[in-house]
Amino acid sequence: MDEDLTGLDLKIPQGARDPRVRTARVTDNHRAVLFAAGSKEDAYYLLVAIRPHDEAYEYAGKVTLRLNPANGVAEVLRETTALPEQPWSKPAASHDDRPFLLPYSTSELEDLGILPSLAEQATVVRDEDALQALCLEAPEWQACALLDLAYGESLDAVRRSYTHEGGVAERLPFDSNDPEQLRDSLNRSASKMEFVVVEDDDHLSRMVAGDFATWRTFLHPTQRDLAERHRKGSFRIAGGAGTGKTVVAMHRAVHLARCNPKSRVLLTTFTVTLAAQLEDNLRALADEDVLKRIDVVGIDRLARQIVARTTGRDITVVLGEDEERLWEEATAAVQDLSPSDRAIFTPRFLAAEHKQVILGEEDATQQTYLNAIRRGRKVKIDRIQKIRLWRIVEEFVHRLSVDKKTTFSLIVAEAAAIAKSDRLPQANRYDHVVVDEGQDLSPAHWRLLRAVVPVGPDDMFISEDAHQRIYGAQVVLSRLGIETRGRSQRLTLNYRTTREVVGFATRILEGEAFMDLDEDDESTRMYRSLLTGPRPEPLPANSWEAARDHAVRVVEKWVAETSENSLSSLAVLTPDWYVSDTMVRAMKKAGIPAMVTRNDSPMDPRRVQVATVHRAKGIEFDRCLVISANADKYPPRKVLAKSAPSEHPAIELESRCLLYVACTRPRRQLVVVWHGEPSKFLPTDVATAAQGDESTS
């Protein structure tokens, strides 16, 4: 507001390459590097770095600000952006028989807007590692464009992604010294990948108050287009962990609420912890006027609200072992079950059949069940077995009613029926619905959502990742009245996790086939990341005690390197509550402040988070330690023992996905600890090498 303030100490560095560059005081030891932009009547500054005092002056002397001549994107170029020659790009490497990674000429890349020196070297790259090394020195949009090309995008498609919204890049030429052109450039999607225009003090405060997870303002052009484009109907995005699906979903909800002051938007997901985090994160993206038009609520809680408001009755839900016991009692009460029936009809199988098939029908009767297609159910049963199973379900529901209890599956089905009728409370009708982690929802969940929002423009926006399906069988949206075929897009660029962690985690999924909500193949082939970091560290141990001590020592080191108010960025992820509680006790004994992450408790920033993988789903951390990655936990031996052999493939697939979820939570560093035999889902070479290191030590 006042560039002449003495304390600001705004200076023009001597010998700077760009006359607009300035430095300003932040603390006694740090200075900001800025560019003076605009005019006397409309002055503003671009903040491009904060460095220690001497480094700031050195950096300021080497940087220039320009508008890219091909697309007008604002870029900060360093002296080093000329990119020194790399050994792998010299003619001596011509004996390499591998094909070039980018089948384009230097002139084609330059025409796209790629720096000449970068384009020249990119055309002779033969592997992704070399391209990643080049991209580290490039402006972010150029790095993304090169990776898009390397993974099969066409020149025209990439040009459309990184030009001005809605059209081909203008050939003006662009004048980097024109204040109006520079300000206009900052509104381009590709510029917004690295710059954000601060609107007012409140906007700045929301950014400063948040962390990486809560103030993700810099959207890739593809993400921004997904969040803001108007559509004729429902739309679906798919993508791996860390590709920004949740960020896009949040921005989409805010955009829809902003566009129409009278609209009501539902932002929902399956897990309670993620729903709570979504609500917190939205506060960093929108003001109160917009937020009051967005309901952020877990899908099961929404169903419970609808039933309670409509019927006025108290609702008591049975969970876990109590529900399992009721299924056992109901099965025991039904006569004439064959030995093969009893082998198949385990509590787990019955609960899943009830949730995924029976309650997936709009009218849950014996006849509709007999005619139902059991899509996604791996265990085949015949018509006679269906009749016997229906009798068990009737007995189960009867026992619940006697006890005046219910299950979440039954509540959701009841809420869906209410929502389709005229009895739906006005408070639960919406103009738009945004769904995060859609792969976790059951058919009844989707019937409920279809009923709370009318079919129409921008009615539903859905994000999903088939590789993180850990709560049930696959669902096909078109069979539930939600049409997204031809209106979907995949995200493949990872914005959260380093390429080392992405590579490790995707190898966990090798050998399995996955289908998305439109029944199309879902592959990890295109997943990539611009971020680099340490390789995931495997830590085997001979006993649980040794594994626990390994984990405590790792976390102790992390805590020493982390500020006191950022300890919640560190996490220990466990397969079950018992391991969570045990780890918290061990860490507290070692003097490490730690807490178990639960549904009803917010994260304390001064404590390391210890969470089951189920609870951590949808949440990200800076560093994660995955403990008990053992053969008896992934897949869980106890669950296998209580299940019919025919169910084992489905249990193993769910467990494989769970380990993938665990290993994709960290932004920067991953450590995996096990004792005894490692899980068969871990990359074989990693587990084998780690076992060798352990025996040697």
HELIX and SHEET records of a PDB file:
HELIX    1   1 THR A    6  LEU A    8  5                                   3    
HELIX    2   2 HIS A   53  ALA A   60  1                                   8    
HELIX    3   3 GLU A   79  ALA A   82  5                                   4    
HELIX    4   4 PRO A   87  SER A   89  5                                   3    
HELIX    5   5 PRO A   91  HIS A   95  5                                   5    
HELIX    6   6 THR A  106  LEU A  112  1                                   7    
HELIX    7   7 PRO A  116  ALA A  122  1                                   7    
HELIX    8   8 GLU A  128  CYS A  135  1                                   8    
HELIX    9   9 GLU A  140  ALA A  150  1                                  11    
HELIX   10  10 LEU A  155  SER A  161  1                                   7    
HELIX   11  11 PRO A  179  SER A  185  1                                   7    
HELIX   12  12 SER A  191  MET A  193  5                                   3    
HELIX   13  13 ASP A  201  ALA A  209  1                                   9    
HELIX   14  14 PRO A  221  GLU A  228  1                                   8    
HELIX   15  15 LYS A  245  CYS A  259  1                                  15    
HELIX   16  16 VAL A  272  LEU A  282  1                                  11    
HELIX   17  17 GLU A  288  LEU A  291  1                                   4    
HELIX   18  18 ILE A  299  THR A  311  1                                  13    
HELIX   19  19 GLY A  320  ALA A  333  1                                  14    
HELIX   20  20 PRO A  339  ILE A  344  1                                   6    
HELIX   21  21 PRO A  347  GLU A  353  1                                   7    
HELIX   22  22 HIS A  354  ILE A  358  3                                   5    
HELIX   23  23 GLN A  366  ASN A  371  1                                   6    
HELIX   24  24 ARG A  383  VAL A  402  1                                  20    
HELIX   25  25 PHE A  408  LYS A  420  1                                  13    
HELIX   26  26 GLN A  426  ASN A  428  5                                   3    
HELIX   27  27 GLY A  438  ASP A  440  5                                   3    
HELIX   28  28 PRO A  443  VAL A  452  1                                  10    
HELIX   29  29 ALA A  466  GLN A  468  5                                   3    
HELIX   30  30 LEU A  477  LEU A  480  5                                   4    
HELIX   31  31 ARG A  499  ILE A  508  1                                  10    
HELIX   32  32 TRP A  544  ALA A  560  1                                  17    
HELIX   33  33 GLU A  564  SER A  569  5                                   6    
HELIX   34  34 TRP A  577  LYS A  589  1                                  13    
HELIX   35  35 VAL A  613  ALA A  616  1                                   4    
HELIX   36  36 ARG A  637  ALA A  641  1                                   5    
HELIX   37  37 PRO A  645  GLU A  647  5                                   3    
HELIX   38  38 HIS A  648  CYS A  663  1                                  16    
HELIX   39  39 THR A  684  THR A  696  1                                  13    
SHEET    1   A 3 VAL A  21  ARG A  25  0                                        
SHEET    2   A 3 HIS A  30  GLY A  38 -1                                        
SHEET    3   A 3 ALA A  43  PRO A  52 -1                                        
SHEET    1   B 2 THR A  64  LEU A  67  0                                        
SHEET    2   B 2 ALA A  74  LEU A  77 -1                                        
SHEET    1   C 6 ILE A 294  VAL A 296  0                                        
SHEET    2   C 6 VAL A 265  THR A 268  1                                        
SHEET    3   C 6 HIS A 432  VAL A 435  1                                        
SHEET    4   C 6 MET A 460  GLU A 464  1                                        
SHEET    5   C 6 PHE A 235  GLY A 239  1                                        
SHEET    6   C 6 SER A 488  LEU A 491  1                                        
SHEET    1   D 2 LEU A 493  ASN A 494  0                                        
SHEET    2   D 2 ARG A 528  SER A 529  1                                        
SHEET    1   E 6 GLU A 537  ALA A 541  0                                        
SHEET    2   E 6 PRO A 666  HIS A 675  1                                        
SHEET    3   E 6 PHE A 621  VAL A 626  1                                        
SHEET    4   E 6 LEU A 570  THR A 574  1                                        
SHEET    5   E 6 VAL A 608  THR A 612  1                                        
SHEET    6   E 6 ALA A 594  VAL A 596  1                                        
END                                                                             
